[in-house]
Every structure is written in C-alpha cells, then in structure tokens.
C-alpha cells in the first residue's frame, strides 16, 4: 500500500471524507428545480462548521460523481 493510504486527508482540521458526506447530504436534500451552485454549497457547509473554498467544493463534488448545478436541474412540467 502507498504510504498516504494510512493517513486521512484533513482540511482545516476536518476529514475530507466528513466534508464529502456533508456535501453529498446537501445535494441530496436540495430542491431539484433550483440546485445550489458550488458557492452556495460552500456557504451551506460553512454554516455546518466546514470552511472550504469554492474550488475545493467543486473538486469534492467531482470526486463524488455529482454533476454541476446545471446537470442536476430538473425541468418543471407545466
């Protein structure tokens, strides 16, 4: 095993896995007709005590296989 396998990645004292779980929960609970942007996801994570940049949120979103806001949007049927 590579050496980094035995150490957890931390961002600002929080594990990356914990932040990713919180990010996934936010996306799961969002309004599908108005999905949150990466910046809005950062703001919501900060309210939960996770301080990360927008770029980090986008990186984690990509790693989780979650598309950007435009790809998560469901169109309203009139």
Secondary structure as UniProt FT lines:
FT   HELIX           3..6
FT   STRAND          10..11
FT   TURN            12..13
FT   STRAND          14..15
FT   HELIX           16..29
FT   TURN            32..33
FT   HELIX           38..47
FT   TURN            48..49
FT   HELIX           54..63
FT   TURN            64..65
FT   HELIX           69..72
//
